[in-house]
Amino acid sequence: MTFIELAAGPDDIATTEPIRDDAFLIALQLRACPDFDLYTDGRLIRPREFDAGAVAIFDLRTNLSIDRRDPFHAVDLYIPRRSLDALAEDANSSAIDELRHEPGRALQDPVARHLLQTIRPALSAPKQASELFVDHVAMALATHVAHTYGGMRARSDAHAGMLARWQERRAKELIAENLTGNITLADLAKACELSIRHFTRAFRGSTGMSPHAWLLQLRVERAKQLLTTSRRMLADVALDCGFADQSHMTRIFQRSLQMSPGAWRRMHQR
């Protein structure tokens, strides 16, 4: 699965080459795009309700092409059908052959909109982005899409369970060794000999939080230690603890401790 941000201005108006792939595209419209033609297997479809904030589903198996006459800006999640199959298999659900949607008609989906908006800062600064965070958002959005539009329902004999002690210990070790977040859910799941979805659910079952939330907690604990025992600049502490920058650390501190890193240091530094 891959996140993509696409934009075209007035000088980029054109007809795209036809695309055919065994995959779907979940697209958030960042600006209204009322004037374009959509072709699926050569059949013209006049798009509707492509307003800013709307979400569209594109079935790339239909030899898709677009004739644009307006500028556009969108952020998308590319989901191969094999990824949907893996989600369904891990949920002990039937395979997902289709995503329920009306071709050419955008819809209002607050969950998908929020998740796609959440990933935009990572797309703007990919070198600073936590791979674990990107994976977390991709899995959350793909699971939402599979449930909402693919009809995925876990069967009664499916059980999330918990990690074995060795799996929990190994996962926590790997996260602690990669405070920058430069490790993926696939890496963690492989180390625990589980599928990504099974690992994610079992990690939450064992710890009460997602792997990314656990990572943020470790960063905060490491930052608290440095703030207490050193006089290093806040910006340096933030980078050493895996935060993107000082403002990122401040946001997480405010959310976790209801105070800024500077205030925490003043209260606890000896």
Backbone torsions as a table, in degrees:
resi	resn	phi	psi	omega
1	MET	NA	144.2	-174.5
2	THR	-142.2	137.2	172.1
3	PHE	-91.3	141.4	-178.6
4	ILE	-138.8	136.2	171.2
5	GLU	-111.7	124.6	-176.1
6	LEU	-120.9	136.7	178.6
7	ALA	-146.1	146.8	176.9
8	ALA	-146.4	133.0	178.4
9	GLY	-95.2	-172.4	-178.1
10	PRO	-59.9	-28.5	-178.1
11	ASP	-83.9	-4.4	-176.0
12	ASP	-106.2	13.1	-177.2
13	ILE	-66.3	128.9	-177.2
14	ALA	-170.3	172.3	172.6
15	THR	-96.8	127.8	-178.4
16	THR	-76.3	155.3	172.3
17	GLU	-67.7	143.8	179.0
18	PRO	-59.1	139.8	179.5
19	ILE	-117.7	130.7	173.1
20	ARG	-133.4	124.1	-179.2
21	ASP	-155.3	152.0	179.0
22	ASP	-83.7	70.0	-172.5
23	ALA	-161.0	169.7	175.4
24	PHE	-125.2	156.0	176.7
25	LEU	-121.1	125.7	175.6
26	ILE	-105.9	113.9	-168.0
27	ALA	-120.1	127.7	173.4
28	LEU	-97.9	124.4	178.7
29	GLN	-81.2	113.8	179.5
30	LEU	-85.0	-15.3	172.5
31	ARG	-145.0	153.2	179.9
32	ALA	-63.3	141.5	179.1
33	CYS	-139.6	78.2	-172.6
34	PRO	-80.5	-17.9	-169.8
35	ASP	-119.4	90.7	171.3
36	PHE	-159.1	159.6	177.4
37	ASP	-109.5	140.1	179.7
38	LEU	-114.9	131.0	179.0
39	TYR	-118.6	125.9	174.2
40	THR	-121.5	118.0	-174.0
41	ASP	52.4	38.1	178.0
42	GLY	81.5	-4.0	-179.2
43	ARG	-91.6	128.5	-178.0
44	LEU	-75.6	132.2	174.3
45	ILE	-128.6	126.8	176.3
46	ARG	-86.4	113.5	-176.9
47	PRO	-64.5	152.6	-179.9
48	ARG	-133.8	144.4	170.3
49	GLU	62.7	34.3	175.7
50	PHE	-84.6	65.8	179.8
51	ASP	-88.6	163.0	174.2
52	ALA	-60.7	130.3	-178.7
53	GLY	93.9	-9.3	178.4
54	ALA	-80.5	156.7	-179.6
55	VAL	-119.3	135.5	179.4
56	ALA	-123.4	147.4	174.8
57	ILE	-109.8	127.3	177.8
58	PHE	-116.6	126.1	176.1
59	ASP	-90.1	106.0	-174.9
60	LEU	-77.2	-1.0	177.1
61	ARG	-80.2	-4.0	-173.2
62	THR	-102.9	25.8	177.4
63	ASN	52.9	63.3	-169.9
64	LEU	-82.9	137.4	169.7
65	SER	-145.3	156.3	-175.0
66	ILE	-132.0	133.7	173.9
67	ASP	-106.2	104.2	-174.2
68	ARG	-93.0	137.4	172.0
69	ARG	-124.1	-5.0	177.8
70	ASP	-122.2	150.2	169.0
71	PRO	-60.1	154.4	178.1
72	PHE	-147.0	161.2	177.8
73	HIS	-152.3	123.5	-176.6
74	ALA	-147.8	154.3	171.5
75	VAL	-121.6	131.7	-168.8
76	ASP	-126.5	155.4	165.7
77	LEU	-115.0	121.8	175.6
78	TYR	-89.1	120.7	-178.0
79	ILE	-120.9	105.5	173.3
80	PRO	-62.3	146.8	-179.1
81	ARG	-63.5	-27.7	177.8
82	ARG	-64.8	-28.0	176.1
83	SER	-70.0	-38.9	175.2
84	LEU	-65.2	-39.6	177.7
85	ASP	-60.7	-41.0	-179.9
86	ALA	-65.9	-40.2	176.9
87	LEU	-61.3	-46.3	-178.3
88	ALA	-64.8	-43.0	-179.7
89	GLU	-62.5	-42.2	-178.2
90	ASP	-70.3	-26.4	176.8
91	ALA	-85.9	2.0	-176.9
92	ASN	59.3	38.9	-178.9
93	SER	-112.6	166.9	177.4
94	SER	-71.0	157.6	-177.4
95	ALA	-62.7	151.2	179.6
96	ILE	-102.9	110.0	179.5
97	ASP	-92.7	-30.5	-176.3
98	GLU	-136.4	154.9	166.7
99	LEU	-107.4	123.2	-174.9
100	ARG	-67.5	115.6	178.0
101	HIS	-165.3	164.0	175.0
102	GLU	-101.4	112.8	-177.1
103	PRO	-53.7	131.2	176.5
104	GLY	86.3	0.4	179.7
105	ARG	-118.1	119.5	176.9
106	ALA	-78.5	163.7	-176.5
107	LEU	-142.1	167.7	177.8
108	GLN	-97.9	116.2	-179.3
109	ASP	-136.6	92.8	-175.7
110	PRO	-59.0	-34.7	-179.0
111	VAL	-66.9	-50.2	179.1
112	ALA	-63.1	-40.6	179.6
113	ARG	-60.5	-46.7	-178.4
114	HIS	-63.4	-43.9	-178.3
115	LEU	-65.7	-40.2	179.2
116	LEU	-70.5	-33.4	174.5
117	GLN	-67.6	-35.5	-178.7
118	THR	-62.5	-31.8	-175.0
119	ILE	-82.7	-11.4	-174.0
120	ARG	-58.9	-43.5	178.5
121	PRO	-59.4	-34.3	178.7
122	ALA	-67.8	-33.6	177.9
123	LEU	-72.5	-30.1	180.0
124	SER	-74.1	-31.5	-179.1
125	ALA	-134.1	70.5	-173.5
126	PRO	-60.9	-30.7	-178.8
127	LYS	-69.9	-23.7	179.9
128	GLN	-95.3	-6.1	-173.9
129	ALA	-78.1	142.5	174.2
130	SER	-79.4	121.7	178.9
131	GLU	-62.4	-33.8	178.8
132	LEU	-65.0	-38.4	177.9
133	PHE	-66.4	-45.1	-180.0
134	VAL	-60.6	-44.8	177.4
135	ASP	-61.1	-41.6	-178.9
136	HIS	-60.2	-45.8	-179.6
137	VAL	-67.6	-42.1	179.4
138	ALA	-60.5	-43.9	179.8
139	MET	-65.8	-40.4	179.8
140	ALA	-62.9	-44.7	-178.4
141	LEU	-69.4	-43.6	179.8
142	ALA	-62.3	-39.2	179.1
143	THR	-66.9	-41.7	176.5
144	HIS	-60.2	-45.4	-179.8
145	VAL	-63.7	-43.6	-179.0
146	ALA	-62.0	-40.3	178.9
147	HIS	-72.1	-48.1	-170.4
148	THR	-76.3	-39.6	-173.9
149	TYR	-114.5	-16.1	-179.7
150	GLY	-104.4	-5.0	178.3
151	GLY	70.0	21.3	-178.8
152	MET	-68.0	126.2	177.4
153	ARG	-136.3	124.1	178.6
154	ALA	-66.1	134.1	177.3
155	ARG	-73.0	160.8	-173.0
156	SER	-63.5	-21.3	-178.9
157	ASP	-89.6	-0.7	177.1
158	ALA	-76.7	138.8	-177.6
159	HIS	-139.7	126.0	-176.5
160	ALA	-65.3	-43.1	177.4
161	GLY	68.4	-166.6	-179.3
162	MET	-136.2	164.1	176.1
163	LEU	-73.0	146.4	168.8
164	ALA	-66.2	160.9	-176.5
165	ARG	-58.1	-40.7	-178.6
166	TRP	-68.3	-34.6	179.2
167	GLN	-68.3	-44.8	179.1
168	GLU	-62.5	-44.0	-179.9
169	ARG	-62.1	-44.0	-178.2
170	ARG	-66.3	-42.9	-179.8
171	ALA	-63.0	-43.5	179.9
172	LYS	-65.8	-36.8	177.2
173	GLU	-62.4	-45.8	-178.1
174	LEU	-65.0	-40.8	178.6
175	ILE	-64.2	-43.3	-179.2
176	ALA	-64.5	-31.5	179.6
177	GLU	-77.8	-10.7	-176.9
178	ASN	-131.3	62.7	-177.2
179	LEU	-63.9	-20.7	176.3
180	THR	-71.0	-10.8	-176.9
181	GLY	82.0	12.6	-177.4
182	ASN	-82.1	52.0	176.4
183	ILE	-148.3	144.6	-174.4
184	THR	-103.4	163.6	173.7
185	LEU	-60.1	-34.8	178.5
186	ALA	-62.1	-39.9	178.4
187	ASP	-63.1	-46.1	-178.2
188	LEU	-65.6	-44.1	-179.8
189	ALA	-63.1	-41.4	179.6
190	LYS	-62.7	-41.5	179.8
191	ALA	-63.5	-28.0	179.6
192	CYS	-96.8	2.4	178.1
193	GLU	59.4	43.8	179.8
194	LEU	-131.8	163.7	169.2
195	SER	-72.4	162.4	-177.6
196	ILE	-61.5	-45.9	-177.1
197	ARG	-66.4	-43.0	179.0
198	HIS	-62.6	-43.1	178.9
199	PHE	-61.0	-45.9	-177.0
200	THR	-60.7	-45.3	179.7
201	ARG	-67.0	-41.6	-177.9
202	ALA	-69.4	-35.5	177.8
203	PHE	-63.5	-43.5	177.8
204	ARG	-64.7	-38.5	178.5
205	GLY	-63.4	-33.2	-178.2
206	SER	-83.8	-33.5	-172.3
207	THR	-113.1	-17.0	-176.9
208	GLY	82.6	7.9	179.6
209	MET	-151.6	165.9	178.7
210	SER	-76.0	162.3	175.9
211	PRO	-57.3	-37.6	179.9
212	HIS	-68.3	-40.2	176.9
213	ALA	-63.2	-38.0	177.0
214	TRP	-62.8	-41.7	177.6
215	LEU	-59.1	-46.5	179.7
216	LEU	-61.8	-37.9	178.6
217	GLN	-63.7	-41.9	177.7
218	LEU	-63.8	-39.9	178.3
219	ARG	-61.3	-43.0	179.9
220	VAL	-63.8	-43.8	-179.9
221	GLU	-63.1	-41.1	177.6
222	ARG	-64.6	-42.1	179.4
223	ALA	-64.4	-40.9	178.5
224	LYS	-60.1	-39.5	179.1
225	GLN	-63.6	-46.9	-179.1
226	LEU	-67.8	-37.8	179.7
227	LEU	-65.4	-30.9	-179.1
228	THR	-80.0	-37.6	-170.3
229	THR	-102.5	-4.1	-178.3
230	SER	-139.7	167.5	176.3
231	ARG	-111.9	26.6	-178.8
232	ARG	-64.9	152.9	178.4
233	MET	-61.6	146.4	-179.0
234	LEU	-58.7	-37.3	-179.6
235	ALA	-63.2	-38.1	179.4
236	ASP	-70.0	-40.4	177.5
237	VAL	-60.2	-43.8	-178.7
238	ALA	-58.2	-47.1	-178.1
239	LEU	-67.3	-39.1	179.8
240	ASP	-64.8	-26.1	-176.8
241	CYS	-97.0	5.3	175.0
242	GLY	92.6	1.4	176.3
243	PHE	-74.8	154.4	-179.2
244	ALA	-65.2	-37.8	178.8
245	ASP	-167.5	-176.8	-176.8
246	GLN	-63.2	-39.4	-178.5
247	SER	-65.6	-35.2	176.6
248	HIS	-63.0	-45.7	178.1
249	MET	-60.8	-41.4	-179.2
250	THR	-62.4	-42.2	179.4
251	ARG	-61.6	-43.2	-178.2
252	ILE	-69.2	-39.6	176.5
253	PHE	-60.9	-45.1	-179.5
254	GLN	-61.2	-40.1	-179.4
255	ARG	-70.2	-38.7	-174.6
256	SER	-86.6	-39.2	-171.1
257	LEU	-118.4	-3.4	-178.8
258	GLN	59.6	31.7	173.7
259	MET	-158.0	161.4	-179.6
260	SER	-80.0	162.7	176.0
261	PRO	-59.5	-38.4	179.0
262	GLY	-62.6	-43.0	179.0
263	ALA	-65.6	-39.3	178.7
264	TRP	-63.3	-41.3	179.2
265	ARG	-62.4	-44.1	-178.8
266	ARG	-62.2	-32.1	-179.0
267	MET	-78.6	-26.7	-169.4
268	HIS	-120.5	-14.2	-176.3
269	GLN	-71.9	135.4	-179.7
270	ARG	-82.0	NA	NA
